[in-house]
Structure formats: structure tokens, C-alpha cells
Amino acid sequence: MILVAGSTGSLGTEIVRLLRERGESVRGLVRATSATEKIAHLKELGAETAVGDLKDHASLEAACKGTTTVISTVTIITTAQAGDSFQDTDGAGNIALIDAAKAAGADHFIYISFNFEDFPSTPLTDAKRDVEEHLKSGLLDYTIIKPPLFMEVWLGPHLFGDLAAGEVKIYGAGTGRVPYVSTHDVAQVAVNAVYSPEARNRTIAFTGPDLCTQREVVEEFESAVGKPLIVTEVPEQVLEIQWQGAQNPFEKTFAGLMLGVARLDQPAMSRDETLPDDMLTIREFAQRRAHDSGF
């Protein structure tokens, strides 16, 4: 039995789908407040569900019972509910899940983090660092997966722009190389790690198939929609002021993430064996978004 925490999120659901395609027994950890249609979709995929909360240790013990592998995609960055915090959910909650997995006899914990080393400190990065350090303490075999920016988030309508309106934004000057990856490809890396002995007790950091600047990304989208786009540059100095001055943990985190993107100039990384052979490119993603926007 493989437990997937965060199973109603886009990444968690895709991991469940891929595992079920392989015939695995899968249990999705869901909240009592999770959308009924998302829980129904997990069941349609053939997964069972366990209702729990990362702040409720008893529910985690029950969810982990009989598992061999636990995969956590949990973060409240876009799904926070009343009482959630990066410290209690992303940090202490994931640590509690690791401890529950160990107590239940699971022998492998796969944690989806992100490649935050070049980003300024935020409540989110601090929580993820705490979880990674706990995993490395030797409780059980682990795999820490550190993907780059998700295309669906950072090249989507909220953080990138409205293609129908012809307006997009970049962070900073947009001249540093920024890696992006699709949700599906991250899910595939997580699933591959389940079956790869070489993935155990390793941190797997990777980039997507492209390593291009934000301005080059804009060019790909302009090609996809067939017209120039209006580009708004959010100055690095403005983002730094927002990050330095933010008091709210969520504002601090979002400002820090955007500042990190503005400063990022990612060097090329060697290819890891857990990566899919064919990963979604920026051009393909831009064409999909253009099609969905009516172009």
C-alpha cells in the first residue's frame, strides 16, 4: 500500500493516477473539508481514501497503517484553510507524517520539496528545510525531490498573465535562465522513485527540458498566440522591499518566491535517471495555453 498525502491537489492526484496505472494499491490522505468531487475522482481512479489532518497524529497513524511507501506533496501555499500555517502544516505536519510512517513500518518516504537554495528565506522555505533535515536523520529510507518552477503555476494566468488580454509579467529584468517543469513530469519523477533503488536516501534536484530566460519564454508565448504581448516588468528592487517589509507569512513567502525568480540564473544540471524520457517543453506548454485561451 502506498499512501499519498496531498492527494486532492493537482500533483497528488496525478501521482495517484500514475500509481494506479501500474496496478499499485493506493490510499489518498484527504481532509474532512476536501472537495467531494476531488475525493470522488480519487475513488474513480481506484484509490481508497483516509480522512486525516497533518496536525492530528491519531489520524496519521491510521492513514499510514499497512503502508510500505508514503509520498507527501503537502503544502498550504495555495490551499490554506483556517488554522493552517507553514510552520504547523508544511513543517511540523510533514514531520509528524514521517514519524507516523516510521511507526507504521513503512520503509520509504518520498517528499516533494522544491529547489529553494537560491531563494531568499521565507516561512515556506524554512519549513521545507526542517522537513528535509528530519528525513535525513535516518528514521527510514527517503527520497527528497526538488523540482524547479511548475509551469502551471508560474506560467499560468495568475503569475504570468492573461493571454486573451495580451498582457504578461516577468520578475526582475528577465535575463537569467529559469527552469520550468510540468506537474505531470514531477509526478512521474515521484513514481519512478518508488521503483528505483538508486533513488533511496538521495536528494534529486532537477530542471525541465528547457533552460531559458523569462524573456525567451515570452517569445515562445508570442509565437503560440501569433501576436506581440505587452510585458510588465516587476523590478527586483520592488520585490526586495516587499519581501523585507512583509509581516504576514503568506505575503513574506510570495514576495520571497517572486524575488527568487527575479534573481535566478540557473546553471545546467546533469540528467537524473528518474526523469521521464519525454518532458513537456515550454513551447508545448505555451501552445496548450494558447489553445485553451482561444488562439
C-alpha positions as CSV (number, residue, x, y, z in Angstrom):
1,M,0.0,0.0,0.0
2,I,1.3,3.5,-1.0
3,L,-0.1,6.5,0.9
4,V,-0.2,9.8,-1.0
5,A,-0.6,12.9,1.2
6,G,-2.0,15.9,-0.6
7,S,-3.8,13.5,-2.9
8,T,-6.6,16.0,-3.9
9,G,-4.1,18.6,-5.2
10,S,-3.1,18.5,-8.9
11,L,0.3,16.9,-8.2
12,G,-1.0,14.4,-5.7
13,T,-3.9,13.3,-7.9
14,E,-1.5,12.8,-10.9
15,I,0.7,10.7,-8.7
16,V,-2.3,8.6,-7.7
17,R,-3.3,8.2,-11.3
18,L,0.2,7.1,-12.4
19,L,0.5,4.6,-9.5
20,R,-2.9,3.1,-10.2
21,E,-1.9,2.7,-13.9
22,R,0.9,0.5,-12.6
23,G,-1.6,-1.5,-10.5
24,E,-0.5,-0.3,-7.1
25,S,-2.8,-0.2,-4.1
26,V,-3.0,3.5,-3.2
27,R,-4.6,5.3,-0.3
28,G,-5.1,9.1,-0.6
29,L,-4.9,11.1,2.6
30,V,-7.7,13.7,2.4
31,R,-9.1,16.3,4.7
32,A,-12.7,16.3,6.1
33,T,-13.1,19.6,4.2
34,S,-11.7,18.3,0.9
35,A,-14.0,18.9,-2.1
36,T,-16.3,15.9,-2.6
37,E,-15.7,15.9,-6.4
38,K,-12.0,15.5,-5.8
39,I,-12.4,12.6,-3.4
40,A,-14.8,11.0,-5.8
41,H,-12.2,11.3,-8.6
42,L,-9.6,9.5,-6.4
43,K,-12.1,6.7,-5.9
44,E,-12.8,6.6,-9.7
45,L,-9.1,6.1,-10.1
46,G,-9.3,3.0,-7.9
47,A,-7.7,4.5,-4.8
48,E,-9.1,4.3,-1.3
49,T,-9.2,7.3,0.9
50,A,-8.3,8.1,4.6
51,V,-9.6,11.2,6.3
52,G,-7.0,13.0,8.3
53,D,-5.0,16.1,9.1
54,L,-1.3,16.6,9.5
55,K,-2.0,18.3,12.8
56,D,-3.9,15.2,14.1
57,H,-1.4,12.5,15.0
58,A,-4.0,9.8,15.5
59,S,-5.4,10.3,12.0
60,L,-1.9,10.0,10.6
61,E,-1.3,6.7,12.4
62,A,-4.5,5.3,11.0
63,A,-3.7,6.5,7.5
64,C,-0.2,5.0,7.5
65,K,-1.3,1.6,8.7
66,G,-0.2,-1.1,6.4
67,T,1.8,1.2,4.1
68,T,5.2,0.5,2.6
69,T,5.8,3.8,1.0
70,V,4.5,7.3,1.9
71,I,4.6,10.2,-0.6
72,S,3.9,13.8,0.6
73,T,3.1,16.6,-1.8
74,V,1.6,18.6,1.1
75,T,1.9,22.4,1.1
76,I,-0.6,25.1,2.1
77,I,0.9,27.6,-0.4
78,T,-2.4,27.7,-2.4
79,T,-4.8,25.7,-0.3
80,A,-4.5,27.2,3.2
81,Q,-7.5,26.8,5.4
82,A,-8.4,28.3,8.8
83,G,-5.7,27.3,11.4
84,D,-3.1,26.4,8.8
85,S,0.4,27.8,8.8
86,F,3.7,27.0,7.1
87,Q,5.2,26.1,10.5
88,D,2.4,23.8,11.6
89,T,1.4,22.2,8.3
90,D,4.3,22.3,5.8
91,G,6.8,21.9,8.6
92,A,5.6,20.1,11.8
93,G,2.8,18.4,9.9
94,N,5.0,16.7,7.4
95,I,7.5,15.8,10.2
96,A,4.6,14.2,12.1
97,L,3.7,12.2,8.9
98,I,7.3,11.0,8.6
99,D,7.2,9.8,12.2
100,A,3.8,8.1,11.7
101,A,5.1,6.4,8.6
102,K,8.1,5.1,10.5
103,A,5.9,3.9,13.4
104,A,3.6,2.0,10.9
105,G,6.5,0.1,9.4
106,A,6.8,2.0,6.1
107,D,10.3,1.8,4.7
108,H,10.4,4.6,2.2
109,F,9.2,8.3,2.4
110,I,9.2,10.4,-0.7
111,Y,8.9,14.1,-0.1
112,I,8.2,16.7,-2.8
113,S,10.1,19.8,-1.8
114,F,11.5,22.3,-4.3
115,N,14.9,23.7,-5.4
116,F,14.9,26.6,-2.9
117,E,18.6,27.0,-2.3
118,D,18.8,30.1,-4.5
119,F,15.7,31.7,-3.0
120,P,15.6,34.1,0.0
121,S,14.4,32.7,3.3
122,T,10.6,32.6,3.8
123,P,8.3,30.7,6.1
124,L,7.8,28.1,3.3
125,T,11.5,27.5,2.6
126,D,12.2,27.3,6.4
127,A,9.5,24.7,6.8
128,K,10.7,22.6,3.9
129,R,14.3,22.8,5.1
130,D,13.2,21.5,8.5
131,V,11.4,18.5,6.9
132,E,14.4,17.7,4.7
133,E,16.7,17.7,7.7
134,H,14.3,15.4,9.6
135,L,14.2,13.0,6.8
136,K,18.0,12.9,6.6
137,S,18.2,11.9,10.3
138,G,18.0,8.2,9.4
139,L,14.5,7.3,10.5
140,L,13.7,5.4,7.3
141,D,14.8,5.4,3.6
142,Y,13.9,8.7,1.9
143,T,13.8,10.4,-1.4
144,I,13.7,14.2,-1.5
145,I,12.5,15.5,-4.8
146,K,13.4,19.1,-5.6
147,P,11.8,20.3,-8.9
148,P,12.1,23.7,-10.4
149,L,9.2,26.1,-11.0
150,F,5.9,24.5,-12.0
151,M,4.7,25.7,-15.5
152,E,1.1,25.5,-14.5
153,V,1.7,28.0,-11.6
154,W,4.5,30.3,-12.8
155,L,3.3,30.4,-16.5
156,G,-0.4,30.3,-15.6
157,P,-2.9,33.1,-15.6
158,H,-2.2,34.4,-12.1
159,L,1.6,34.7,-12.0
160,F,2.4,35.0,-15.7
161,G,-0.6,36.7,-17.4
162,D,-3.8,36.8,-19.4
163,L,-3.1,35.7,-23.0
164,A,-6.6,36.8,-24.2
165,A,-5.8,40.3,-22.9
166,G,-2.3,40.1,-24.4
167,E,-0.6,41.0,-21.1
168,V,2.1,39.1,-19.2
169,K,4.6,39.9,-16.5
170,I,8.2,39.0,-15.7
171,Y,10.0,39.3,-12.4
172,G,13.2,41.4,-12.5
173,A,15.0,42.0,-15.8
174,G,14.0,38.6,-17.1
175,T,17.5,37.8,-18.4
176,G,18.6,35.0,-16.1
177,R,18.0,31.4,-17.0
178,V,14.9,30.0,-15.3
179,P,13.9,26.3,-15.3
180,Y,10.3,25.2,-15.5
181,V,8.6,21.8,-15.3
182,S,5.1,20.4,-15.7
183,T,3.1,18.9,-12.9
184,H,2.9,15.6,-14.8
185,D,6.6,15.3,-15.1
186,V,7.2,15.9,-11.4
187,A,4.5,13.2,-10.7
188,Q,6.4,10.9,-12.9
189,V,9.7,11.5,-11.1
190,A,8.0,10.7,-7.8
191,V,6.5,7.5,-9.2
192,N,9.8,6.5,-10.7
193,A,11.5,7.0,-7.3
194,V,9.1,4.4,-5.8
195,Y,10.7,1.7,-8.0
196,S,14.3,2.9,-8.2
197,P,16.8,1.6,-5.6
198,E,19.2,4.3,-6.7
199,A,16.6,7.0,-5.6
200,R,16.8,5.9,-2.0
201,N,18.5,8.1,0.5
202,R,19.1,10.8,-2.1
203,T,18.0,14.3,-2.9
204,I,17.0,14.6,-6.5
205,A,17.2,18.2,-7.8
206,F,16.5,18.7,-11.5
207,T,15.4,21.1,-14.2
208,G,12.9,20.7,-17.0
209,P,13.8,20.1,-20.6
210,D,14.3,23.9,-21.2
211,L,16.6,26.4,-19.5
212,C,15.7,29.8,-20.9
213,T,15.2,33.3,-19.7
214,Q,11.8,34.8,-18.8
215,R,12.0,37.0,-21.9
216,E,12.6,33.9,-24.1
217,V,9.5,32.4,-22.5
218,V,7.5,35.4,-23.5
219,E,8.8,34.9,-27.1
220,E,7.5,31.3,-27.1
221,F,4.1,32.5,-25.9
222,E,4.1,35.3,-28.6
223,S,4.8,32.7,-31.2
224,A,2.0,30.5,-29.8
225,V,-0.6,33.2,-29.8
226,G,0.6,34.8,-33.0
227,K,0.9,38.4,-31.8
228,P,3.1,40.5,-29.5
229,L,2.4,40.6,-25.8
230,I,2.5,43.5,-23.5
231,V,5.2,42.8,-20.9
232,T,5.2,44.3,-17.5
233,E,8.5,44.0,-15.6
234,V,8.2,43.8,-11.8
235,P,11.5,45.4,-10.7
236,E,13.7,43.3,-8.4
237,Q,14.1,46.3,-6.1
238,V,10.3,46.4,-5.6
239,L,10.2,42.7,-4.8
240,E,13.0,43.0,-2.3
241,I,11.2,45.9,-0.5
242,Q,8.1,43.8,-0.4
243,W,10.0,40.7,1.0
244,Q,11.9,42.7,3.5
245,G,8.8,44.5,4.8
246,A,6.3,41.7,4.8
247,Q,4.9,40.7,8.2
248,N,2.3,38.2,7.1
249,P,3.8,34.8,6.5
250,F,2.0,34.4,3.2
251,E,3.0,37.8,1.9
252,K,6.6,37.1,3.0
253,T,6.6,33.8,1.2
254,F,5.0,35.0,-2.1
255,A,7.3,38.1,-2.2
256,G,10.3,35.8,-1.5
257,L,9.4,33.4,-4.2
258,M,9.0,36.2,-6.8
259,L,12.2,37.8,-5.7
260,G,14.0,34.4,-6.1
261,V,12.7,34.1,-9.6
262,A,13.9,37.7,-10.4
263,R,17.4,36.8,-9.2
264,L,17.6,33.2,-10.6
265,D,20.2,32.3,-13.2
266,Q,20.2,28.5,-13.1
267,P,23.2,26.6,-14.3
268,A,22.7,23.4,-16.3
269,M,22.3,20.3,-14.3
270,S,23.2,16.7,-15.2
271,R,20.2,14.5,-16.1
272,D,18.9,12.1,-13.4
273,E,17.8,8.6,-14.2
274,T,14.4,9.1,-12.5
275,L,13.4,11.8,-15.0
276,P,10.9,10.9,-17.8
277,D,12.4,10.5,-21.3
278,D,10.0,13.0,-22.8
279,M,9.3,16.0,-20.7
280,L,6.9,18.8,-21.6
281,T,8.7,21.8,-23.2
282,I,8.0,25.5,-22.8
283,R,6.9,25.6,-26.4
284,E,4.4,22.8,-25.9
285,F,3.0,24.3,-22.8
286,A,2.7,27.7,-24.4
287,Q,0.8,26.1,-27.3
288,R,-1.6,24.4,-24.9
289,R,-2.3,27.7,-23.0
290,A,-2.8,29.5,-26.3
291,H,-5.3,26.8,-27.5
292,D,-7.1,27.0,-24.2
293,S,-7.3,30.8,-24.5
294,G,-8.9,30.6,-27.9
295,F,-5.9,31.1,-30.2
